[in-house]
Amino acid sequence: MCFNETNGRISKLMSMIKALPINLSNLQKTVLQQIVRGTTNPYRLVRRAKLILAAASGESNSSISRRLELDRVQVRQWRSRWFEEREKLSAAEEQQVTEKALMVLIKGILR
């Protein structure tokens, strides 16, 4: 089996894997939008916030990677990282943390 044949099979398998669902609360969405609009936020942070917003809107990993000029592996990584932190985010909101505290938590996840 040649490398290209193997690589093609891996690509096909990876495209068949279902992307992890991202669900955002209204407050999480608001905070992510504030990060995107922030003029002093680092570019990488803004791009990651855009990635999560796109994933939550149902956009595919391939589409996100093309639009944000990221590798699909990076998109999957950040989607997975957000997915793993969803309980921490929900718990913070249940404790009625301030928007500022949620901003700090979200920025910490996206760094």
Steps between C-alpha positions, in 0.01 A plus 500: 500500500652831398499810719250690284256211514526486879478876533188503281333239718583692815360821350181319403463354850563837661235665284249235609557567872214703643607835643433553868187710552555845648208657685535849640289677756393853412755637744784288355408617152495863617843467661649332192356776280657760731836326458461508121412871503773593749762715329777417747456122515778287351426373149525134602240554774262672258545221245428233761188685616385518136567128468279416801222730379512336156498151650200591715315624192544156342782579260717200408862467605607511135309820437636661816856400412471651151337821617735561793806359320564235762586135465203269558697336782515837677126550455430155645740571787329825599151356456603209721657729760181708521288184518712370792454827690121524450421375852733757656329774298154378596596479866631855493174624352295304751698675774400824329852626449531847356548554130852618577580176688359296213717701260808406702398132500435497125826679421678241712343218297594665171865569591 
